[in-house]
Amino acid sequence: MLPAVHRLTDADVFRQAARRGRRASSRTLVTHLLADDPAGEAPVRVGFVVSKAVGNSVIRNRVKRRLRPLVREQISLLPGAGVLVVRALPLAGVASSAELRADLARCLEGVRG
């Protein structure tokens, strides 16, 4: 579980990040990073999108459970404050944790610039 300060709960901000944020994709994930606060005073907030295309509810929840700790490991590497949206693609449902970790690292490297 992510700490409460890092959870993205506002739907409007979620939408803005997905539409206007820097985007990077891999085989299993797409990430969007929207820099909110250039001063970096607020913490980075993270949201996840796992659609029904990934699988049934058991698989979707499993993917989210596997992504949360991976993002928590990488959150300190993100620049300043902002919003990160991690969207799982259908192949995320069958990917191993190692594949998800590598794809997440590659995507975060891409959105950081």
N, CA, C and O atoms as a MOPAC input file, in Angstrom:
PM7 MOZYME 1SCF
protein

 N      0.84700 1    -1.17600 1     0.00000 1
 C      0.00000 1     0.00000 1     0.00000 1
 C      0.89200 1     1.24000 1     0.00000 1
 O      1.91400 1     1.29100 1     0.68400 1
 N      0.49000 1     2.21200 1    -0.76600 1
 C      1.21200 1     3.48700 1    -0.78600 1
 C      0.77900 1     4.32600 1     0.40700 1
 O     -0.37900 1     4.25700 1     0.82000 1
 N      1.69100 1     5.11800 1     0.97000 1
 C      1.29000 1     6.03000 1     2.04300 1
 C      0.21200 1     6.99500 1     1.54200 1
 O      0.17700 1     7.32200 1     0.35500 1
 N     -0.64600 1     7.44300 1     2.42000 1
 C     -1.78300 1     8.28900 1     2.04100 1
 C     -1.35400 1     9.55600 1     1.30500 1
 O     -2.07100 1    10.01400 1     0.41500 1
 N     -0.21000 1    10.12900 1     1.65000 1
 C      0.22300 1    11.36200 1     0.98400 1
 C      0.58800 1    11.13300 1    -0.47400 1
 O      0.64000 1    12.08500 1    -1.25200 1
 N      0.84100 1     9.89200 1    -0.85500 1
 C      1.22900 1     9.57800 1    -2.22900 1
 C      0.06000 1     9.03000 1    -3.06200 1
 O      0.24500 1     8.69200 1    -4.23100 1
 N     -1.12400 1     8.94100 1    -2.48100 1
 C     -2.26400 1     8.40100 1    -3.22300 1
 C     -2.98200 1     9.50400 1    -3.98300 1
 O     -3.24600 1    10.57700 1    -3.44100 1
 N     -3.29000 1     9.23300 1    -5.22700 1
 C     -4.03100 1    10.17000 1    -6.06400 1
 C     -5.50300 1     9.80600 1    -5.98200 1
 O     -5.90600 1     8.71300 1    -6.38100 1
 N     -6.30300 1    10.72600 1    -5.46500 1
 C     -7.72900 1    10.45400 1    -5.29300 1
 C     -8.62600 1    11.41400 1    -6.05900 1
 O     -9.82500 1    11.16300 1    -6.17900 1
 N     -8.08000 1    12.49800 1    -6.57500 1
 C     -8.87200 1    13.50000 1    -7.28300 1
 C     -9.00500 1    13.11400 1    -8.75900 1
 O     -8.00600 1    13.04800 1    -9.47500 1
 N    -10.22900 1    12.86100 1    -9.21400 1
 C    -10.48000 1    12.40700 1   -10.58200 1
 C    -10.06900 1    13.44000 1   -11.62300 1
 O     -9.58900 1    13.07400 1   -12.69600 1
 N    -10.25000 1    14.73000 1   -11.32300 1
 C     -9.87900 1    15.77000 1   -12.28400 1
 C     -8.36500 1    15.81600 1   -12.49800 1
 O     -7.89700 1    15.93900 1   -13.63000 1
 N     -7.61500 1    15.71700 1   -11.42600 1
 C     -6.15900 1    15.71800 1   -11.53200 1
 C     -5.69700 1    14.45900 1   -12.26200 1
 O     -4.75700 1    14.50600 1   -13.05600 1
 N     -6.35100 1    13.35000 1   -11.99600 1
 C     -6.07500 1    12.08400 1   -12.66300 1
 C     -6.21500 1    12.26700 1   -14.17500 1
 O     -5.33500 1    11.87900 1   -14.94300 1
 N     -7.32800 1    12.86000 1   -14.58600 1
 C     -7.60900 1    13.08600 1   -16.00200 1
 C     -6.58100 1    14.02400 1   -16.63500 1
 O     -6.10300 1    13.77700 1   -17.74200 1
 N     -6.24600 1    15.10300 1   -15.92000 1
 C     -5.25900 1    16.05800 1   -16.43600 1
 C     -3.90600 1    15.39700 1   -16.64800 1
 O     -3.24500 1    15.63700 1   -17.65800 1
 N     -3.49700 1    14.57500 1   -15.70800 1
 C     -2.20300 1    13.89400 1   -15.82900 1
 C     -2.19500 1    12.97200 1   -17.03900 1
 O     -1.20600 1    12.91100 1   -17.77100 1
 N     -3.28900 1    12.25700 1   -17.25200 1
 C     -3.35000 1    11.33400 1   -18.37900 1
 C     -3.38900 1    12.08100 1   -19.71100 1
 O     -2.89700 1    11.57100 1   -20.71800 1
 N     -3.95700 1    13.26200 1   -19.72700 1
 C     -4.08000 1    14.01800 1   -20.98200 1
 C     -2.87400 1    14.90400 1   -21.27200 1
 O     -2.43600 1    14.99900 1   -22.41900 1
 N     -2.32500 1    15.56200 1   -20.22700 1
 C     -1.28900 1    16.56300 1   -20.44500 1
 C      0.09800 1    16.14200 1   -19.98500 1
 O      1.07900 1    16.82200 1   -20.28700 1
 N      0.19500 1    15.03900 1   -19.26300 1
 C      1.48900 1    14.63900 1   -18.71700 1
 C      2.40600 1    14.02100 1   -19.75200 1
 O      1.96600 1    13.58400 1   -20.81600 1
 N      3.69300 1    13.99200 1   -19.42300 1
 C      4.66700 1    13.30800 1   -20.28500 1
 C      4.35400 1    11.82900 1   -20.27200 1
 O      4.02700 1    11.27200 1   -19.22400 1
 N      4.45100 1    11.18300 1   -21.42700 1
 C      4.01300 1     9.80200 1   -21.57000 1
 C      5.16700 1     8.92000 1   -22.01200 1
 O      5.98300 1     9.30300 1   -22.85100 1
 N      5.21400 1     7.72500 1   -21.42600 1
 C      6.16600 1     6.69900 1   -21.85500 1
 C      5.44700 1     5.36000 1   -21.76200 1
 O      4.64400 1     5.13500 1   -20.85600 1
 N      5.74100 1     4.48200 1   -22.69900 1
 C      5.04000 1     3.19800 1   -22.69200 1
 C      6.01600 1     2.04600 1   -22.89500 1
 O      7.13600 1     2.21400 1   -23.37700 1
 N      5.54400 1     0.88900 1   -22.50900 1
 C      6.28800 1    -0.35400 1   -22.69000 1
 C      5.27900 1    -1.41800 1   -23.09300 1
 O      4.13200 1    -1.11100 1   -23.41900 1
 N      5.70900 1    -2.64500 1   -23.06900 1
 C      4.84100 1    -3.75100 1   -23.47000 1
 C      3.65900 1    -3.94300 1   -22.52500 1
 O      2.57700 1    -4.34300 1   -22.95400 1
 N      3.86500 1    -3.65800 1   -21.23400 1
 C      2.82800 1    -3.94400 1   -20.24100 1
 C      2.25000 1    -2.70400 1   -19.56600 1
 O      1.19400 1    -2.78700 1   -18.93900 1
 N      2.92000 1    -1.55400 1   -19.67900 1
 C      2.50200 1    -0.35900 1   -18.93900 1
 C      2.60600 1     0.90800 1   -19.78900 1
 O      3.37500 1     0.98100 1   -20.74800 1
 N      1.80900 1     1.89400 1   -19.40400 1
 C      1.94200 1     3.25600 1   -19.90900 1
 C      1.95900 1     4.15600 1   -18.68300 1
 O      1.11400 1     4.02200 1   -17.79700 1
 N      2.92300 1     5.07500 1   -18.63200 1
 C      2.98900 1     6.01100 1   -17.51300 1
 C      2.81200 1     7.43000 1   -18.02200 1
 O      3.25400 1     7.77200 1   -19.11800 1
 N      2.15700 1     8.25300 1   -17.20800 1
 C      1.96300 1     9.67300 1   -17.49200 1
 C      2.44700 1    10.43200 1   -16.26600 1
 O      2.02200 1    10.14000 1   -15.14800 1
 N      3.33500 1    11.40600 1   -16.46700 1
 C      3.84000 1    12.20800 1   -15.35900 1
 C      3.53900 1    13.66200 1   -15.63900 1
 O      3.96400 1    14.21100 1   -16.65600 1
 N      2.80400 1    14.28500 1   -14.73400 1
 C      2.46700 1    15.70100 1   -14.83500 1
 C      3.11900 1    16.41300 1   -13.66300 1
 O      2.78500 1    16.14800 1   -12.50800 1
 N      4.05200 1    17.32000 1   -13.95500 1
 C      4.73700 1    18.07700 1   -12.90000 1
 C      3.82300 1    19.20000 1   -12.44400 1
 O      3.54000 1    20.11900 1   -13.21300 1
 N      3.35700 1    19.13900 1   -11.20300 1
 C      2.44800 1    20.13700 1   -10.63300 1
 C      3.18900 1    21.32500 1   -10.05600 1
 O      2.90400 1    22.47800 1   -10.37800 1
 N      4.13500 1    21.02000 1    -9.20700 1
 C      4.78000 1    22.02000 1    -8.36600 1
 C      6.27800 1    22.04600 1    -8.66800 1
 O      7.01000 1    21.18500 1    -8.18100 1
 N      6.75300 1    23.01100 1    -9.45800 1
 C      8.16900 1    23.03100 1    -9.79600 1
 C      9.08800 1    23.16800 1    -8.58500 1
 O     10.23800 1    22.73000 1    -8.62700 1
 N      8.59100 1    23.77100 1    -7.51000 1
 C      9.41200 1    23.91400 1    -6.30000 1
 C      9.60600 1    22.57900 1    -5.60100 1
 O     10.55400 1    22.41900 1    -4.83100 1
 N      8.72200 1    21.61700 1    -5.85700 1
 C      8.87000 1    20.28600 1    -5.29000 1
 C      8.51700 1    20.16800 1    -3.82600 1
 O      9.04900 1    19.30200 1    -3.13300 1
 N      7.62500 1    21.02500 1    -3.33700 1
 C      7.28000 1    20.99100 1    -1.91500 1
 C      6.25000 1    19.92000 1    -1.58800 1
 O      6.27900 1    19.34600 1    -0.50000 1
 N      5.33400 1    19.64200 1    -2.52400 1
 C      4.30900 1    18.62600 1    -2.28200 1
 C      4.83900 1    17.26500 1    -2.74000 1
 O      5.67600 1    17.20200 1    -3.64100 1
 N      4.36600 1    16.18700 1    -2.13700 1
 C      4.83800 1    14.86000 1    -2.54300 1
 C      4.22100 1    14.43100 1    -3.87700 1
 O      3.17100 1    14.93400 1    -4.27600 1
 N      4.87200 1    13.51800 1    -4.54200 1
 C      4.34200 1    12.94000 1    -5.77500 1
 C      3.13800 1    12.07300 1    -5.41400 1
 O      3.18800 1    11.28700 1    -4.46900 1
 N      2.05700 1    12.22600 1    -6.17600 1
 C      0.86800 1    11.38900 1    -5.96700 1
 C      0.75300 1    10.41600 1    -7.13100 1
 O      1.04800 1    10.76000 1    -8.27500 1
 N      0.32100 1     9.19700 1    -6.82400 1
 C      0.29000 1     8.12100 1    -7.81900 1
 C     -1.10800 1     7.52800 1    -7.90400 1
 O     -1.77100 1     7.30300 1    -6.89100 1
 N     -1.54400 1     7.28000 1    -9.14700 1
 C     -2.81000 1     6.60400 1    -9.39100 1
 C     -2.60700 1     5.47700 1   -10.37900 1
 O     -1.69100 1     5.51700 1   -11.20000 1
 N     -3.46100 1     4.47200 1   -10.30100 1
 C     -3.35600 1     3.30500 1   -11.17200 1
 C     -4.63400 1     3.14200 1   -11.98300 1
 O     -5.73400 1     3.39600 1   -11.49200 1
 N     -4.47100 1     2.71300 1   -13.24000 1
 C     -5.59700 1     2.39800 1   -14.10600 1
 C     -5.38500 1     0.97000 1   -14.58900 1
 O     -4.40100 1     0.66900 1   -15.26500 1
 N     -6.32000 1     0.09900 1   -14.23400 1
 C     -6.26000 1    -1.28900 1   -14.69500 1
 C     -7.65200 1    -1.62000 1   -15.21500 1
 O     -8.57100 1    -1.85700 1   -14.43000 1
 N     -7.80900 1    -1.63700 1   -16.53000 1
 C     -9.12900 1    -1.81700 1   -17.13800 1
 C     -9.51700 1    -3.29300 1   -17.23500 1
 O     -8.71800 1    -4.18800 1   -16.95900 1
 N    -10.74700 1    -3.51300 1   -17.62900 1
 C    -11.24900 1    -4.87900 1   -17.79100 1
 C    -10.53900 1    -5.62600 1   -18.91100 1
 O    -10.60900 1    -6.85400 1   -18.97500 1
 N     -9.86200 1    -4.90600 1   -19.79000 1
 C     -9.09700 1    -5.56000 1   -20.85300 1
 C     -7.94000 1    -6.38500 1   -20.28600 1
 O     -7.45900 1    -7.31100 1   -20.93800 1
 N     -7.49500 1    -6.04900 1   -19.07300 1
 C     -6.39800 1    -6.77500 1   -18.42700 1
 C     -6.86200 1    -8.15100 1   -17.95900 1
 O     -6.09500 1    -9.11300 1   -17.99100 1
 N     -8.10100 1    -8.24300 1   -17.53000 1
 C     -8.62500 1    -9.52100 1   -17.05600 1
 C     -9.79000 1    -9.31100 1   -16.11600 1
 O    -10.30300 1    -8.20100 1   -15.96900 1
 N    -10.19700 1   -10.39200 1   -15.48400 1
 C    -11.31000 1   -10.27800 1   -14.53500 1
 C    -10.84500 1    -9.56300 1   -13.26700 1
 O     -9.68500 1    -9.16500 1   -13.16200 1
 N    -11.74400 1    -9.40300 1   -12.31900 1
 C    -11.42700 1    -8.60200 1   -11.12700 1
 C    -10.26900 1    -9.17900 1   -10.31900 1
 O     -9.49600 1    -8.42800 1    -9.72400 1
 N    -10.14300 1   -10.48800 1   -10.29400 1
 C     -9.04600 1   -11.10900 1    -9.55100 1
 C     -7.70600 1   -10.72200 1   -10.17800 1
 O     -6.76800 1   -10.35400 1    -9.47100 1
 N     -7.62400 1   -10.80600 1   -11.48600 1
 C     -6.38500 1   -10.47500 1   -12.18500 1
 C     -6.09200 1    -8.98000 1   -12.08200 1
 O     -4.94800 1    -8.58900 1   -11.85200 1
 N     -7.11700 1    -8.14000 1   -12.25000 1
 C     -6.91300 1    -6.68900 1   -12.15900 1
 C     -6.39100 1    -6.29800 1   -10.78200 1
 O     -5.46400 1    -5.49500 1   -10.67700 1
 N     -6.97100 1    -6.85500 1    -9.73600 1
 C     -6.51300 1    -6.54000 1    -8.37600 1
 C     -5.10900 1    -7.08200 1    -8.12600 1
 O     -4.32100 1    -6.45100 1    -7.42200 1
 N     -4.79100 1    -8.23100 1    -8.68900 1
 C     -3.44400 1    -8.79900 1    -8.55300 1
 C     -2.41200 1    -7.87500 1    -9.21400 1
 O     -1.33800 1    -7.63900 1    -8.66000 1
 N     -2.74500 1    -7.36200 1   -10.38900 1
 C     -1.83500 1    -6.44700 1   -11.08200 1
 C     -1.61000 1    -5.19900 1   -10.23300 1
 O     -0.47200 1    -4.75100 1   -10.09300 1
 N     -2.67000 1    -4.63300 1    -9.66500 1
 C     -2.51400 1    -3.44800 1    -8.80800 1
 C     -1.66900 1    -3.76000 1    -7.57500 1
 O     -0.81500 1    -2.96300 1    -7.18700 1
 N     -1.90500 1    -4.92200 1    -6.96000 1
 C     -1.12100 1    -5.31300 1    -5.77700 1
 C      0.35100 1    -5.48000 1    -6.11400 1
 O      1.21300 1    -5.20100 1    -5.28000 1
 N      0.65300 1    -5.93500 1    -7.33600 1
 C      2.04100 1    -6.11100 1    -7.74200 1
 C      2.68600 1    -4.78200 1    -8.12900 1
 O      3.89100 1    -4.60600 1    -7.94800 1
 N      1.90400 1    -3.85000 1    -8.65700 1
 C      2.45800 1    -2.56100 1    -9.07900 1
 C      2.74100 1    -1.61700 1    -7.91600 1
 O      3.71800 1    -0.86900 1    -7.95100 1
 N      1.90200 1    -1.64500 1    -6.89000 1
 C      2.06900 1    -0.69100 1    -5.77800 1
 C      3.46000 1    -0.73300 1    -5.14800 1
 O      4.08700 1     0.31800 1    -5.01900 1
 N      3.96900 1    -1.89800 1    -4.75200 1
 C      5.31300 1    -1.89200 1    -4.14500 1
 C      6.40800 1    -1.51000 1    -5.13700 1
 O      7.41900 1    -0.92600 1    -4.74700 1
 N      6.21700 1    -1.83300 1    -6.41500 1
 C      7.20300 1    -1.45600 1    -7.42300 1
 C      7.27400 1     0.06500 1    -7.56200 1
 O      8.35900 1     0.63400 1    -7.68300 1
 N      6.11900 1     0.71000 1    -7.54400 1
 C      6.08600 1     2.17300 1    -7.61700 1
 C      6.65700 1     2.77000 1    -6.33700 1
 O      7.37900 1     3.76500 1    -6.38700 1
 N      6.34200 1     2.17400 1    -5.19800 1
 C      6.85200 1     2.68800 1    -3.92600 1
 C      8.38700 1     2.67100 1    -3.91200 1
 O      9.00800 1     3.57300 1    -3.35000 1
 N      9.00400 1     1.64900 1    -4.52800 1
 C     10.47000 1     1.57700 1    -4.61700 1
 C     11.03500 1     2.73100 1    -5.44400 1
 O     12.11900 1     3.23500 1    -5.14700 1
 N     10.31200 1     3.14800 1    -6.47400 1
 C     10.80200 1     4.13600 1    -7.43800 1
 C     10.36800 1     5.56600 1    -7.13600 1
 O     10.87500 1     6.50000 1    -7.75800 1
 N      9.45100 1     5.76200 1    -6.20300 1
 C      8.83600 1     7.07900 1    -5.99800 1
 C      9.86200 1     8.14100 1    -5.60000 1
 O      9.69800 1     9.31200 1    -5.94400 1
 N     10.89500 1     7.76000 1    -4.89700 1
 C     11.90300 1     8.74000 1    -4.48200 1
 C     12.73600 1     9.23000 1    -5.66300 1
 O     13.38800 1    10.26900 1    -5.56300 1
 N     12.72700 1     8.50300 1    -6.77500 1
 C     13.49700 1     8.89000 1    -7.95900 1
 C     12.75400 1     9.88400 1    -8.84200 1
 O     13.32900 1    10.43600 1    -9.78000 1
 N     11.47600 1    10.11200 1    -8.54600 1
 C     10.68500 1    11.02500 1    -9.36400 1
 C     11.00400 1    12.47100 1    -8.99600 1
 O     11.27000 1    12.78100 1    -7.83500 1
 N     10.97500 1    13.35400 1    -9.99800 1
 C     11.35900 1    14.74000 1    -9.74200 1
 C     10.30100 1    15.52800 1    -8.99100 1
 O      9.13100 1    15.52600 1    -9.37100 1
 N     10.71300 1    16.20500 1    -7.92100 1
 C      9.85300 1    17.13200 1    -7.19100 1
 C      8.46900 1    16.61400 1    -6.90700 1
 O      8.28300 1    15.47200 1    -6.48700 1
 N      7.50700 1    17.47000 1    -7.14200 1
 C      6.11500 1    17.11700 1    -6.90900 1
 C      5.43100 1    16.90600 1    -8.24600 1
 O      5.87800 1    17.41900 1    -9.27200 1
 N      4.37500 1    16.16900 1    -8.23000 1
 C      3.63800 1    15.94600 1    -9.46500 1
 C      2.65800 1    14.81800 1    -9.29800 1
 O      2.37400 1    14.36200 1    -8.19100 1
 N      2.14300 1    14.37700 1   -10.43700 1
 C      1.15800 1    13.31200 1   -10.46400 1
 C      1.64600 1    12.25300 1   -11.44600 1
 O      1.99200 1    12.56100 1   -12.58700 1
 N      1.67100 1    11.01800 1   -10.99600 1
 C      2.05000 1     9.88700 1   -11.84000 1
 C      0.84500 1     8.98200 1   -11.99500 1
 O      0.25300 1     8.54900 1   -11.00700 1
 N      0.48200 1     8.69700 1   -13.23600 1
 C     -0.58600 1     7.73900 1   -13.51900 1
 C      0.05300 1     6.54600 1   -14.21000 1
 O      0.73400 1     6.69900 1   -15.22400 1
 N     -0.16900 1     5.36100 1   -13.66100 1
 C      0.35500 1     4.12700 1   -14.22800 1
 C     -0.83300 1     3.33700 1   -14.77000 1
 O     -1.72300 1     2.93400 1   -14.02200 1
 N     -0.82900 1     3.12200 1   -16.08700 1
 C     -1.92700 1     2.39400 1   -16.73000 1
 C     -1.40300 1     1.04400 1   -17.18000 1
 O     -0.41800 1     0.96000 1   -17.91400 1
 N     -2.07300 1    -0.01800 1   -16.73300 1
 C     -1.68200 1    -1.37200 1   -17.10000 1
 C     -2.31700 1    -1.74700 1   -18.44000 1
 O     -3.50400 1    -1.50500 1   -18.66100 1
 N     -1.53400 1    -2.32700 1   -19.31300 1
 C     -2.01700 1    -2.82400 1   -20.60100 1
 C     -2.39800 1    -4.29600 1   -20.44500 1
 O     -2.02600 1    -4.91800 1   -19.45000 1
 N     -3.12600 1    -4.86200 1   -21.40000 1
 C     -3.58400 1    -6.25000 1   -21.25400 1
 C     -2.48500 1    -7.26600 1   -20.93600 1
 O     -2.74400 1    -8.22200 1   -20.20500 1
 N     -1.28400 1    -7.09400 1   -21.45100 1
 C     -0.21200 1    -8.05100 1   -21.16600 1
 C      0.26600 1    -8.00800 1   -19.71800 1
 O      0.96500 1    -8.92200 1   -19.27900 1
 N     -0.09300 1    -6.97300 1   -18.97100 1
 C      0.30300 1    -6.87800 1   -17.56600 1
 C     -0.32600 1    -7.99900 1   -16.74500 1
 O      0.22200 1    -8.40200 1   -15.71900 1
 N     -1.46400 1    -8.49800 1   -17.19000 1
 C     -2.14300 1    -9.56200 1   -16.46100 1
 C     -1.38500 1   -10.87400 1   -16.45400 1
 O     -1.56100 1   -11.68500 1   -15.54400 1
 N     -0.54500 1   -11.09400 1   -17.45400 1
 C      0.21000 1   -12.35200 1   -17.53700 1
 C      1.70700 1   -12.15000 1   -17.33500 1
 O      2.46900 1   -13.11600 1   -17.35300 1
 N      2.13600 1   -10.90400 1   -17.14200 1
 C      3.55900 1   -10.60400 1   -16.97100 1
 C      4.03100 1   -10.98400 1   -15.56900 1
 O      3.26700 1   -10.95000 1   -14.60400 1
 N      5.30000 1   -11.34300 1   -15.48700 1
 C      5.88800 1   -11.64700 1   -14.18400 1
 C      6.21900 1   -10.33600 1   -13.46100 1
 O      6.21500 1    -9.26300 1   -14.06500 1
 N      6.50000 1   -10.44000 1   -12.18000 1
 C      6.87400 1    -9.25500 1   -11.40900 1
 C      8.16300 1    -8.63800 1   -11.93500 1
 O      8.31500 1    -7.41700 1   -11.93900 1
 N      9.09100 1    -9.48100 1   -12.37800 1
 C     10.34800 1    -8.97400 1   -12.93000 1
 C     10.09100 1    -8.18100 1   -14.21300 1
 O     10.71400 1    -7.14200 1   -14.43200 1
 N      9.19200 1    -8.65600 1   -15.05000 1
 C      8.85100 1    -7.92100 1   -16.27600 1
 C      8.19300 1    -6.58600 1   -15.94300 1
 O      8.51300 1    -5.55900 1   -16.54300 1
 N      7.26600 1    -6.60900 1   -14.97500 1
 C      6.61500 1    -5.36300 1   -14.57400 1
 C      7.62700 1    -4.37500 1   -14.00600 1
 O      7.55900 1    -3.18000 1   -14.29500 1
 N      8.56300 1    -4.86700 1   -13.19900 1
 C      9.59000 1    -4.00000 1   -12.60400 1
 C     10.44300 1    -3.36400 1   -13.70000 1
 O     10.70300 1    -2.16100 1   -13.66400 1
 N     10.87700 1    -4.16000 1   -14.66900 1
 C     11.71400 1    -3.64100 1   -15.75400 1
 C     10.93800 1    -2.64600 1   -16.61200 1
 O     11.46800 1    -1.59800 1   -16.98000 1
 N      9.68600 1    -2.96900 1   -16.93000 1
 C      8.86800 1    -2.06600 1   -17.74400 1
 C      8.58300 1    -0.75900 1   -17.00600 1
 O      8.60100 1     0.31200 1   -17.61400 1
 N      8.32000 1    -0.83900 1   -15.69800 1
 C      8.07000 1     0.36900 1   -14.92000 1
 C      9.31900 1     1.24500 1   -14.87800 1
 O      9.23000 1     2.46100 1   -15.05000 1
 N     10.47100 1     0.63900 1   -14.65200 1
 C     11.72000 1     1.40300 1   -14.61200 1
 C     11.97300 1     2.08300 1   -15.95400 1
 O     12.38300 1     3.24300 1   -15.99200 1
 N     11.73400 1     1.37800 1   -17.04700 1
 C     11.93100 1     1.93400 1   -18.38600 1
 C     10.96900 1     3.09900 1   -18.63200 1
 O     11.36900 1     4.13300 1   -19.16800 1
 N      9.71300 1     2.93400 1   -18.24200 1
 C      8.71300 1     3.99300 1   -18.42700 1
 C      9.03000 1     5.21500 1   -17.57200 1
 O      8.92400 1     6.34600 1   -18.04600 1
 N      9.41700 1     5.00000 1   -16.32200 1
 C      9.73900 1     6.13600 1   -15.44700 1
 C     10.97100 1     6.88700 1   -15.94800 1
 O     11.05300 1     8.11000 1   -15.82800 1
 N     11.91600 1     6.15400 1   -16.50600 1
 C     13.09000 1     6.80300 1   -17.10000 1
 C     12.64600 1     7.68100 1   -18.27600 1
 O     13.17300 1     8.77600 1   -18.47100 1
 N     11.69200 1     7.20400 1   -19.04300 1
 C     11.18700 1     7.95600 1   -20.18500 1
 C     10.44500 1     9.21800 1   -19.80200 1
 O     10.60700 1    10.24400 1   -20.46200 1
 N      9.63600 1     9.17500 1   -18.75800 1
 C      8.86900 1    10.37300 1   -18.37200 1
 C      9.71100 1    11.37100 1   -17.59000 1
 O      9.38900 1    12.55900 1   -17.54900 1
 N     10.77900 1    10.90200 1   -16.97600 1
 C     11.65600 1    11.83200 1   -16.25500 1
 C     12.45200 1    12.69200 1   -17.21300 1
 O     12.91900 1    13.77100 1   -16.84700 1
 N     12.61000 1    12.21900 1   -18.43900 1
 C     13.28800 1    13.03300 1   -19.44700 1
 C     14.67900 1    12.65900 1   -19.60500 1
 O     15.38900 1    13.25100 1   -20.41700 1

